Amino acid sequence: MNGRAHPDILGELFRGEHGSGPVAGLEELEALIRVCLPKAEPGTKPNAKLLPLKRKPNATKRKTTHYLREDVFDGLTQAKDILLRLLPDGSKAKASKSNLVNHAVNQLLREIEEKGLDGPLVKSILGKIE
């Protein structure tokens, strides 16, 4: 141990200076860690946000390439065609495949923020649907 008034317990641990015996102050350090941890009520799950989404109000578009299963690609094309038939002439641009994918991904991100791992989409992705 060095000659400082307040020993550097963590420094000693990281440097391996504690030897094989007990480390002075280790119990106090563990107590401090326990005090600083957030208290969870029994039987409840913390609903912490998994993704701190950074939303840009006027986000620009970026070109990206992702592989889709053939059935998903065909479904995306069918959804676009159906929406093109349903939308009035001035709104047909809303039925683009890019717009449909943007809406689907935004829905997934909203679910992750609101429900965490308990959302049906997330459970389906993780293979946890009963």
N, C-alpha and C positions, 0 to 999 in steps of 0.2 A: 504494500500500500504506500502511496506517496504521502508527503508530510503536510498536505493541505488541511485547513480547518474542517472542511466538509469533504469527505471522501467521495471520489467519483466511482460509485458502485457500478454503473453501467459500463463505464470505461474499463474497469477492472475485469468485468465479466467478458467483454468483447476481446480484451487482450489476453484472456486466459490466466490472469494473475490470481485468481481466487483459489487455486490449488484444489485439493480434494475435500477440504473441510468446508464447514458452513461459511457462507458469505455474510459479513456484517451488514445489517440493514436490509437484507433480502426480504424478510417478513414485512418490514415497513413498506418496501416497494410494492410487494404483492397487495398489501392492504390499500395502498394508494391507487393501484390499478383497479381494484374492485370498487372503490368509491367513485372513480371516474367513469365506470361503465354505466350506460343508461339502464335504468330499472325497468324490467319488463314485468307486467302484471301476469300472474299465473294464468295459464289457459288462453292467452291471447298472443297472436302473432304480430310482430311489428310490421306495419304496412309502409315500409320505407320505399321511396322511389328508387327503382333500379337504374333508371336512366335519367339523369338531369338533362332533359332536352333543351337545346339552345335553338329557339325558334327565331328565324329571321323574317321580319315582316314582309320584305320585298325580296325574297330569295330568288337568285338567278337559277336558271336551269343548267344542269350538267349532263352531258351524254355519258351513259354507262351501259355496260353489256352484262347481262345475267342469263344464265341458261334456265329454261323452263322445261318441265316435262311436256311432252307433246299434247297430252290431254288438257293440261293447264293452258298451254298456248292456244289450243282450239277453243277452249272455254272463254278465254280473253277475247278472241276474235268474235265469237258468238255474242258475248255481252256487248261489245262495241256495236255490232250490227243491230241488235235489239234496241239499244239506246238511240242509235241513229234514226230508227223508225219511230220511236216514241217522242223524241225531242222536236220542238218546232225548228223551222229552218234557221233562225238566228242563233240557236244554241247548240248546233251540231258539233262545234269544236270541243264541247265538254265531253264528248263521247270518244275522245282519242284513247288509244291504248295507254299512252303515257299518263294521261289524267286518271284513268282507272287504276293503274298501278300506284300512282301517288296517293289516291284515296285509300286503297287497301293497306299500304304501308303506314299511312298516318293513323288508320284505325287500329292497327297492331300496336303502334307506339303509344297511343292513348290508353289502350287496354293495359299495357305493361305499366304505365304510370299509375293508373287507377287501381288495378287489381294485383299487380306483381305476378307472382307465379301461379296465382289462383284463377286467372282468366282462362276462359275456354280456348281461345286461340293459342295462348302460350302452352296450356296443357296438351293441346293437340300437337303442337310443334315438338314438345318434349316427349310425346308418346305416353302421356299420363291420363288419357281419357279412360274412364272405367267403363 
